[in-house]
Amino acid sequence: MKTHLFHAGEATVLARDGQFTDAMPEILIGRTDGPVGAAFANMMAQSKGHTAMFAIRACNQLVRPGTIIVPKVTLKDMANIDLFGGVVQSATADAVVDCLIDGTLPKELANELCIISLVWIDPRCAKDPNLDKKDMYRTNHEATRLAIRRAMNDEPSVDELIANRHRIKHDMDDWS
């Protein structure tokens, strides 16, 4: 039986052409009485430009497991903060609930687990007059669901990592 002490996962879902709405959440899932729970509680202290907030579906609708989202880049203006606390927060919250619905997250542990999600918002999004918020929602929702699934399944496996060591390179790899 899994103790769900510490699970890490990540995923990338690319934006449609012409958008900067790529999503790349990095997820930690664990018990509230373990190291993830301690980190979760410590994240309640705010850091300038990296405001953490709960994932809520709407006012008074905090998701379970409790989920906190934190931007990977400094949010310097209200336009980016609005995207973070609007589209990205909504997509993350909906993804958590969808993972409860499909069984990726065990409903019976919904109050014993917590999730930390580091999220990417490309600073160009807020300045883009053609920003497609539906695409931003799509990428964040899909990527969060995938990252949660990978975390809960401990993917990729050690064997997969070893097998792909010399076959897969970082997407930004121009040095090897």
C-alpha positions in Angstrom: 0.0 0.0 0.0 1.3 3.5 -0.9 1.8 5.9 1.9 1.7 8.9 -0.4 4.5 10.6 1.5 6.1 12.3 -1.5 5.2 12.2 -5.2 6.7 14.5 -7.8 5.5 15.0 -11.4 5.7 17.4 -14.2 4.3 17.9 -17.7 4.5 20.2 -20.6 1.6 21.0 -22.9 2.3 23.3 -25.8 0.2 26.3 -26.9 -1.5 26.5 -30.2 0.4 28.3 -32.9 0.8 32.0 -32.3 0.2 31.8 -28.5 2.6 32.0 -25.6 0.4 29.8 -23.4 2.6 26.8 -22.9 2.0 25.1 -19.6 4.7 23.4 -17.5 3.5 22.6 -14.0 5.8 21.0 -11.5 3.7 19.1 -8.9 4.4 17.8 -5.4 1.8 15.6 -3.8 2.0 14.2 -0.3 0.4 13.8 3.0 -0.4 16.8 5.1 1.5 15.3 8.0 4.7 14.8 5.9 7.3 16.9 4.1 4.9 18.1 1.4 2.5 19.2 4.1 5.3 21.1 5.9 6.3 22.8 2.6 2.7 23.6 1.8 2.2 25.3 5.2 5.5 27.2 4.8 4.4 28.5 1.4 1.6 30.5 3.1 4.2 33.1 3.9 4.2 35.4 0.8 7.3 36.2 -1.3 7.4 39.4 -3.4 6.5 38.6 -6.9 5.8 35.0 -6.2 2.4 35.2 -4.5 1.1 31.7 -3.6 -2.6 31.2 -3.7 -5.0 28.3 -3.2 -6.6 26.6 -6.2 -10.2 27.5 -6.0 -12.9 26.7 -8.6 -14.9 29.8 -7.6 -15.2 31.9 -4.4 -15.9 29.6 -1.5 -14.9 26.5 -3.6 -11.4 25.5 -2.4 -10.5 22.2 -4.0 -9.5 19.0 -2.2 -6.8 17.9 -1.8 -5.8 21.4 -0.8 -3.7 22.8 -3.6 -1.5 25.8 -3.6 -0.2 27.4 -6.9 3.0 29.4 -7.1 4.3 31.2 -10.2 7.8 30.2 -11.4 8.5 33.7 -12.7 8.1 37.0 -10.9 4.6 38.5 -11.5 5.3 42.2 -11.9 2.0 43.7 -13.0 -1.8 43.3 -12.5 -2.2 41.8 -16.0 0.0 38.8 -15.1 -1.5 38.5 -11.6 -5.0 38.5 -13.1 -4.0 35.6 -15.5 -2.4 33.7 -12.5 -5.4 34.3 -10.2 -7.9 33.7 -13.0 -7.3 31.4 -15.9 -4.4 29.4 -14.4 -6.0 29.1 -11.0 -9.3 27.9 -12.5 -7.6 25.4 -14.9 -5.5 24.0 -12.0 -8.5 23.7 -9.7 -10.6 22.0 -12.4 -7.8 19.6 -13.1 -7.6 18.6 -9.4 -11.3 18.0 -9.3 -11.2 16.0 -12.5 -8.4 13.8 -11.0 -10.7 13.1 -8.1 -13.5 12.2 -10.6 -11.3 9.8 -12.7 -9.7 8.2 -9.6 -6.2 9.5 -10.2 -6.4 11.1 -6.8 -8.1 8.9 -4.2 -11.2 10.5 -2.9 -10.8 8.8 0.5 -7.5 10.7 1.0 -8.7 14.1 -0.3 -8.4 15.7 3.1 -5.1 13.9 4.0 -3.1 14.9 0.9 -2.0 18.3 -0.4 -0.6 19.5 -3.7 2.0 22.2 -4.5 1.9 23.3 -8.1 4.6 25.5 -9.5 3.2 27.1 -12.7 4.7 28.9 -15.7 3.2 32.1 -17.1 5.1 33.4 -20.0 5.5 37.2 -19.4 4.5 37.8 -23.0 1.0 36.5 -22.4 -0.3 39.6 -20.6 1.0 41.9 -23.3 -0.4 39.9 -26.2 -3.4 41.6 -27.7 -4.4 38.3 -29.3 -4.1 36.2 -26.1 -6.4 33.2 -26.2 -7.4 32.6 -22.6 -9.2 29.4 -23.7 -5.9 28.1 -25.0 -4.2 29.1 -21.7 -6.9 27.3 -19.8 -6.6 24.2 -22.0 -2.8 23.9 -21.7 -2.8 24.5 -17.9 -5.7 22.0 -17.4 -4.2 19.3 -19.5 -0.7 19.7 -18.2 -1.8 19.8 -14.5 -3.9 16.6 -15.0 -0.9 14.9 -16.7 1.5 16.1 -14.0 -0.8 14.8 -11.2 -1.2 11.4 -13.0 2.6 11.1 -13.4 3.2 12.1 -9.8 0.7 9.6 -8.5 2.1 6.8 -10.7 5.8 7.7 -10.0 6.4 8.4 -13.7 8.7 8.1 -15.5 10.0 5.0 -13.8 13.7 4.6 -13.0 13.9 1.9 -15.7 12.5 4.2 -18.3 14.9 7.0 -17.3 17.9 4.6 -17.6 16.6 3.2 -21.0 16.3 6.7 -22.4 19.4 8.2 -20.9 21.2 8.5 -24.3 18.1 8.7 -26.5 16.3 11.7 -25.1 17.7 15.2 -24.8 16.4 18.3 -23.1 14.2 20.3 -25.5 16.5 23.3 -25.1 19.7 21.2 -25.6 22.0 22.9 -28.0 25.2 22.2 -26.0 25.7 18.4 -26.7 
